[in-house]
Amino acid sequence: MSDFELARVGAGSVTLHDARRNQHRTVDLETFEIGVYAVTEEQFAEVLGIPAEHPRRPARDLSWLRAVRFCNAASEWEGLDPAYSFNGDEITWHVDSDGYRLPTEAEWEYACRAGSTGAHYGPLSEIAWTSADGVSSPQNIGGKLPNLNGLFDTLGNVWEWCWDLLDPARYDEYRVFRGGGFADDAWSVRASVRRGGAPRMHHEDVGMRLARGGFDSADAAQGWSAAADRERAVSDEALPSGWTPRRG
């Protein structure tokens, strides 16, 4: 099969913005690995035994649930311990697993920024497929310039699912996706922009990028915490929704 090419991203910190609470938090990250490219149709097809119409394009139209199940299938394919277990609709991330998984939101933004502090890690026309390119579908991976971590298409082409909940007080089980897609303008194709969808939702411009890395914790790792999720689930109707607002 087509191997999953991963880049090693060294330990560091990233500051995330919570639009709902208008708060910033700094997350300290341990070293982890993340896909150089988004998962392609070819890779998805080989693991799951389904056809691939456009082998080099990123796999898309994937629900979050399908993405995490694909992570487990890819782990089993390569003899790794699956990162996730399923109990009905409840999914548990075993943070000490060395198997494939979705990146946390903090890992994704840190890997995407690659040391940059602006909205983009380079001129958008050179690094990302967006609406400015006039394309009507995702393009083959690797067609634009990578960031300084050697990652391609973290901005533009397709959005990418992350592990984290978007805003449990307002949107229940919605999960985050990041990065912007081929039909989005520069406002959405930014390193800090957050969007999300329910675990069974699928969107024509949302795909996935694999991560790996195990950590010594039971219910917290790389900026994610089960306890913090429970705390954020306390509803406060006076606060706006917890994703990056669209332009008015």
Helices and strands as residue ranges (DSSP letters): E 6-9, E 12-18, E 23-29, E 32-35, H 41-48, H 64-77, E 84-87, E 90-93, H 105-113, H 124-127, G 131-133, E 159-165, H 168-171, E 175-178, E 194-197, E 206-207, E 211-212, E 220-221, E 224-225, H 226-232
